[in-house]
Amino acid sequence: PRGNKKALTCLYHAWSFDLSGNLVNVAFEKGVNGKGGMPESFRMCDHNLEKLRVAVFHGMVFATFSDKTEPIEQYLGPGMVAHLARVFAKPVEVLGYYHHTMQNNWKLYMENSRDPYHATILHAFYATFKLNRLTMDGGLTVEHRGWHTINFSKGATMREGEYEGSGMRGVMDDVTLADRGVIASRQEFADGITVAIQSMFPSCVNQQIYNTLAIRHLVPQGPNKCELHWTVFGYKDDDPELRDMRLKQANLIGPAGYVSVDDGAIVEYVQRGIAGSGYDRSSVMEMGGSEVASVAGSRATETTLRGFWTGYRDSMGF
């Protein structure tokens, strides 16, 4: 996760590569006492590491092994480019990390990050303390063949009445905060957006939840396990009050966060629930219709989930 090396050396046979991936040393290349070793035809330049195409966009580093992947801005699409440029408009400073192991397939979490209407049903902290409700203005942007999605809402536009007395588990009318400082916030962006979840295919999420800023990177560990790594950041020019807000609001996210703990649990429930169904079964996501398209003014839809599966099936050649 941090540090640097002047060379990359394999533990197994001690082949060493420079930071450009070029092979620079082979242990016992000439053998021992003139015996053994590599043949005369051996050329180090024929055994370099496979090199990635790398692009840096507003400080974010993207890489691909494919020579067919589009340039980064084309790959992300104009909506995603604009939202990333919005967040990374000035120098950032890393505040810390969370690391989380989940017992579920990685695709279930990438569904979760795109799902725009579960948040105000599942997350009692969101709905109870009015941080995020479907009665706020917001929308969904679907980019690049459905691969990438942006889910956003504006806290100041919330309309009262549709959650109170609804009986939903996520609304706890008799629960209050002894210290409301944990949700104290400042409007940072002129567009009024208070929650923006930007899911980039295949396995990266950029989040703005009020004043918490973080990158989530999901690493598959097989069909039934994955790791989620959070990098929490702020801006280098944060004043002390804003930095304090970011650190307090960081309690909302991560594996034990007041909000995010629900996601880590629910995807494991789903994994267990579908594990016995076999690989020949399917389900249909019809909330909001059957289209894959951007939506303005409503988040009661699964268009972004349909977009993910369209992109996944396309990338897998289905």
Secondary structure, 3 states (H helix, E strand, C coil): CCCCCCCEECCCCCCEECCCCCEEECCCCCCECCECCCCCCCCHHHHCCCCCEEEEECCEEEEECCCCCCCHHHHHCHHHHHHHHHHCCCCEEEEEEEEEEECCCHHHHHHHHHCCCCHHHHCHHHHHCCCCCCCCEEEEEEEHHHCEEEEEEEHHHCCCCCCCCCCCCCCCCCCCCCCHHHHCCCCCCCCCCCEEEEEECCCEEEEEECCEEEEEEEEECCCCCEEEEEEEEEECCCCHHHHHHHHHHHHHCCCCCCCHHHHHHHHHHHHHHHHHHCCCCCCCCCCCCCCCCCEECCCCCCHHHHHHHHHHHHHCCC
